Structures are given as structure tokens and as C-alpha cells.
């Protein structure tokens, strides 16, 4: 299981290409080969109400939270974070070059205890 949540400030506008970001994020996760494809989910939350720094400028940010189930090696977790953050920096490079923008990512590993799942998407990948 891997869930990616991107929070981004509204002032980034269409140039942020959030749908493209989500597709790229899923491709990065698939390429890691340690997450079941059917368990990868990404979503974005546009922030309408926010304040960056002292609020005096049109600053923007994108923060990614990556939640994964326990069991991956330290190396796999590090590579996942490194690869996702590199993708984010590349994806937002043009915006970063032309405006103030903060990018951040956190990876959270959680125990399977306390989670409930019902998913028939995995079966589609087992059949092929």
C-alpha cells in the first residue's frame, strides 16, 4: 500500500499541472517494485486558505505526504523518498525558476494493525 497526498496552494494555477504530477508520482511508485500496483493511490488537495511565511508575498508551496505500510527496507524507503522528491523538483522546475515556491515531502511508515482494507483492484494485476 502506498498513498500519496499532495497539498498545494491555489496560487500555483494551471501551470502546476497537478493531474500530470499525480500520474508521474504513480509511475515513480510503480518503478520502485516494492509496492503492489493495485495499492498505489495519489490525490491532490488544493489549498484555498493558507499563509506562507509572513503572508506579505504571493508565496506558494507543495507538500507531499507518502504513507506506506510497514515492511520495506531502509534503503527502499530512502530510494522512494529520493525518487519522488527528484520527480517533484523536475515537475515544478519552471514554476520554481519564476516564482517563490517551497517543495517538501515526508514519508510515513505505519503498522498494518489499525488499518482496514477491501480492494479488488489487486486481482486485476494478478491476472495479467
C-alpha positions as CSV (number, residue, x, y, z in Angstrom):
1,X,0.0,0.0,0.0
2,X,1.2,3.5,-0.8
3,X,-0.9,6.6,-0.6
4,X,0.4,9.9,-1.8
5,X,-1.3,13.2,-0.8
6,X,-0.2,16.4,-2.4
7,X,-1.3,19.6,-0.8
8,X,-0.7,22.7,-3.0
9,X,-1.6,26.3,-2.8
10,X,-4.2,27.6,-5.2
11,X,-1.9,30.4,-6.4
12,X,0.1,27.9,-8.5
13,X,-2.7,27.8,-11.0
14,X,-3.0,25.5,-14.1
15,X,0.8,25.8,-14.7
16,X,1.3,23.3,-11.8
17,X,-0.2,20.5,-13.9
18,X,-1.5,18.6,-10.9
19,X,-3.0,15.8,-13.0
20,X,0.4,15.2,-14.6
21,X,2.1,15.3,-11.2
22,X,-0.2,12.5,-9.9
23,X,0.5,10.3,-13.0
24,X,4.2,10.8,-12.6
25,X,4.0,10.1,-8.9
26,X,2.3,6.8,-9.5
27,X,4.9,5.9,-12.1
28,X,7.7,6.6,-9.6
29,X,6.0,4.3,-7.1
30,X,5.5,1.5,-9.6
31,X,9.1,1.7,-10.6
32,X,10.2,1.0,-7.0
33,X,9.0,-2.5,-7.4
34,X,8.2,-2.8,-3.7
35,X,4.6,-1.6,-3.7
36,X,1.7,-3.5,-5.2
37,X,0.4,-1.6,-8.2
38,X,-3.2,-2.0,-7.1
39,X,-2.5,-0.4,-3.8
40,X,-0.9,2.8,-5.1
41,X,-3.2,5.9,-4.8
42,X,-2.4,9.5,-5.3
43,X,-4.5,12.6,-4.8
44,X,-4.2,16.3,-4.5
45,X,-5.8,18.8,-2.3
46,X,-5.9,22.4,-3.4
47,X,-5.5,24.8,-0.5
48,X,-7.6,27.9,-0.7
49,X,-6.9,29.1,2.8
50,X,-3.2,29.2,3.7
51,X,-0.5,31.6,4.8
52,X,3.2,31.3,3.9
53,X,5.9,33.0,5.9
54,X,4.7,36.4,7.0
55,X,1.9,36.4,4.4
56,X,3.3,39.5,2.6
57,X,4.1,37.9,-0.7
58,X,2.5,35.5,-3.2
59,X,4.5,32.6,-1.9
60,X,3.4,29.1,-2.9
61,X,4.1,25.6,-1.7
62,X,3.6,21.9,-2.5
63,X,3.8,19.4,0.3
64,X,3.7,15.6,-0.4
65,X,2.8,13.1,2.3
66,X,3.6,9.5,1.4
67,X,2.0,6.8,3.6
68,X,3.3,3.3,3.2
69,X,2.7,0.1,5.0
70,X,5.5,-1.3,7.2
71,X,7.9,-3.9,5.8
72,X,10.2,-2.1,3.3
73,X,13.9,-1.8,3.9
74,X,15.5,1.4,5.0
75,X,17.1,1.5,1.5
76,X,13.8,1.1,-0.2
77,X,12.2,3.8,1.9
78,X,15.1,6.2,1.2
79,X,15.1,5.5,-2.6
80,X,11.3,6.0,-2.7
81,X,11.6,9.4,-1.0
82,X,14.6,10.4,-3.1
83,X,13.0,9.4,-6.4
84,X,9.7,11.1,-5.6
85,X,11.3,14.3,-4.4
86,X,13.5,14.4,-7.5
87,X,10.4,14.0,-9.7
88,X,8.7,16.8,-7.8
89,X,11.7,19.1,-8.3
90,X,11.7,18.4,-12.0
91,X,8.0,18.7,-12.4
92,X,7.9,22.1,-10.7
93,X,11.3,23.4,-12.1
94,X,9.8,26.0,-14.4
95,X,7.5,27.4,-11.7
96,X,10.4,27.3,-9.2
97,X,12.5,29.4,-11.6
98,X,9.9,32.1,-11.9
99,X,8.3,32.5,-8.5
100,X,8.7,31.8,-4.8
101,X,7.9,28.2,-4.2
102,X,8.6,25.7,-1.4
103,X,8.6,22.0,-2.1
104,X,8.6,19.3,0.7
105,X,7.9,15.6,1.2
106,X,7.5,13.4,4.2
107,X,7.3,9.6,4.1
108,X,5.4,7.9,6.9
109,X,5.5,4.2,7.5
110,X,2.7,2.7,9.5
111,X,1.8,-0.6,11.0
112,X,-0.9,-2.8,9.4
113,X,-2.6,-3.0,12.8
114,X,-5.3,-0.5,12.9
115,X,-6.0,-0.4,9.1
116,X,-8.9,-1.9,7.3
117,X,-8.9,-2.6,3.5
118,X,-11.3,-4.0,1.0
119,X,-9.8,-3.9,-2.5
120,X,-10.4,-5.9,-5.7
121,X,-8.0,-3.9,-7.8
122,X,-5.1,-6.2,-6.9
123,X,-6.8,-9.1,-8.7
124,X,-6.6,-7.3,-12.0
125,X,-2.8,-7.2,-11.7
126,X,-2.6,-10.8,-10.6
127,X,-4.5,-12.0,-13.7
128,X,-2.1,-10.4,-16.3
